Amino acid sequence: MKNSALTIAIGRRTRRRALARGHAPAGRSWRACSALAALALGSLLCDRARGQTPSAAGSAASGPATASPPPLPYPIAPLTVNGPWDSTIRLEVYERLRGEFVDWFATPNPGPTSRFRYNFIGNKLQLGIRFKRDPWEAFAQFQDTSLGDVPSNAVGVGSTYFANTHSATQNGAFLRQGWIASKRLFADGLFLKGGRQLYSDALEAPVKNKDLRWIQVNRFSQRLIGPFDYTHVGRSFDGGQIGYDSAKINVTGFGFVPTYGGYEVDANRELDIDLAGVALSLPDSPELGETFGRLFWLYYDDFRDVLSVDNRPLPARQATQGKSIAIHTLGANVAHLFEDVGPGFVDGVAYGYGQFGDYQTLDHTAWAYGFEAGYRWKEGPARPWLRIGIDSASGDPDPNDDEHQTFFQMLPTAWLYAQFPFYNMMNNQDVFMQAILEPHRQVSLRLDFHWLRVNSSRDLAYFGGGATKNDFFGFGGVPANGRYELAYLLHGMLTVQPTAFFTVNAFYGHAFGQGVINANFTGRQGNYGFLEGIVAF
């Protein structure tokens, strides 16, 4: 199947598949950003010529008045000063220090990956400056990332950092964000954002209800495209967004070139990947009630000269190295809260994705879906929220035919849905139970149980969060070897926020490996945890 050439209104560029590995066309998306900035400037001059200071359009209409919770202890006043032209200028700081403790599934010793038990540390510092003059906003953010004791000859999450940078001590400093945006471009509701930015699919129209917002963020967002901020580096997107936003509907179109990052600390460069998409979102409103719905189309074109990871024999993969992976994804998300069911509410969640396109020289078709439900008590000790669900995505049943049927997860923040990151959505079925407790407004606890299987025993059990550099594919996998059972997984996250600017997260997970793990490792038990402190103001 041949895909026609895609013309992206924002961030269009010419592909050059014969480029030397690791290099990108100079200025390819920044030219588009310059055009966006010129368009934005034109709109600003029109506003000034009319002598108007437009109000922020597209802001969500406020819901019913509710009592605000008391502030957390020791708040820090925003570091804001008045700037020229009735503007404000604000300094923003984010600092995260995390120690990670890895006891992966055991591997043979001696062997090329004999280290499965190790610890390492990472630090992420971000300094940003935000300029606002309604309806205009500009933001620039610098990031410095450092890692220590990164393991070599290892398996697990620490080994992925080493595979990208090949050093036990790593440091990278780069521009994480640099963009200009308008909430009102020529007309009420029309918005524009151009430059280097962060993007999370399914968060184009944030909902207002706190519990529905948790579902939007933790069960929908970043499944396919996200900034990957679980890692110590993260990723950014060069390009732009344009669309229409109101209290009842949001339509967003985008064109991006993603940057290096994730597990690669040298993150200023761009990947040889194009992204584009359109999403129509319906946030909660008086008309819809406590409902969130979304329809979307995404396009991913990966033309890096890199060896892919899939279930084909090595010679077949080597023969197609450098061929494009061009995939369209159509999908829908919906969530609803059924209020006043006994002492609480019931939540219902569903999503479905379909993919088609070219996976190098193979025809690509794939699917994924999820159904979830839960019940939350509105009052009482800890306000418990109990949830169950199933998430499933296709695998490829035949490594020797001319079709590729493994669902391709593109550029997600995979950790949101695989918090012990030895798996992801691809060729995976996840039946889970969750319990969320809030014993105090400054303390929360989440407990999960997952029954993990592969959908095709002739495919791989995949892991990873997508491309991090031009010569590292980003997804890995181990062969299922005719088996279906992957693991039973228990994990928990304790979050404590003693002050308004300081948060502590403690995570621990234990995996009971099953047939697929037993076929690829010498040990069937795995442990992973981290302890992190975050200062943000």
Number of C-alpha atoms within 10 A of each C-alpha: 11 9 11 6 6 12 12 16 14 22 27 19 18 8 15 12 16 10 14 11 15 16 14 19 14 9 11 18 25 17 17 23 23 14 15 24 19 12 13 23 14 14 17 21 11 14 16 12 9 9 9 10 13 19 13 16 21 20 13 18 12 9 11 7 6 6 6 6 7 7 9 13 12 11 12 11 7 10 12 14 11 12 13 8 8 10 14 16 19 16 17 17 15 15 17 19 18 20 17 18 20 20 18 25 23 21 20 13 11 8 10 12 16 15 22 23 19 17 18 18 20 22 20 23 20 19 16 18 17 18 20 20 18 17 17 22 18 19 20 20 20 16 19 19 22 18 24 16 16 24 25 19 13 22 23 23 21 24 20 22 25 21 17 19 16 15 16 16 16 19 18 17 18 17 18 25 20 20 21 23 23 26 25 25 26 16 12 16 19 20 25 23 24 30 28 27 25 20 23 18 20 26 18 21 28 18 23 16 16 9 15 21 17 12 18 23 17 13 20 23 21 25 23 21 23 24 24 26 17 13 19 25 33 24 28 28 25 26 29 28 23 22 20 21 24 18 19 17 18 21 21 20 22 23 27 28 25 29 26 24 28 29 27 27 25 21 25 16 16 25 25 26 21 21 24 25 20 19 23 22 25 22 26 26 20 12 8 13 14 20 22 24 21 22 19 20 18 22 20 21 22 24 23 30 22 20 17 23 17 21 24 19 11 12 8 12 17 13 11 17 15 19 19 19 20 22 23 19 23 18 18 19 22 19 24 20 21 15 15 11 12 11 12 16 17 19 22 18 21 20 20 18 19 17 22 21 22 22 25 19 16 16 18 24 22 22 22 24 18 20 17 19 18 18 21 22 18 16 10 9 11 17 16 20 21 18 19 17 18 17 20 23 27 23 29 25 18 16 16 11 11 12 17 27 25 29 25 27 22 23 25 24 28 24 20 20 19 17 21 24 17 23 26 28 29 28 29 26 27 24 19 19 19 18 18 19 19 16 14 11 13 15 16 17 19 17 17 18 20 21 18 22 25 28 24 24 21 20 29 27 30 24 21 26 29 22 27 29 27 24 16 20 19 21 22 19 18 18 18 26 16 14 20 21 20 25 26 19 21 19 20 19 19 16 17 17 18 15 15 16 16 17 18 18 17 17 20 19 20 20 23 17 21 18 17 24 24 19 17 16 16 13 17 20 19 23 19 23 20 18 17 18 17 18 16 15 15
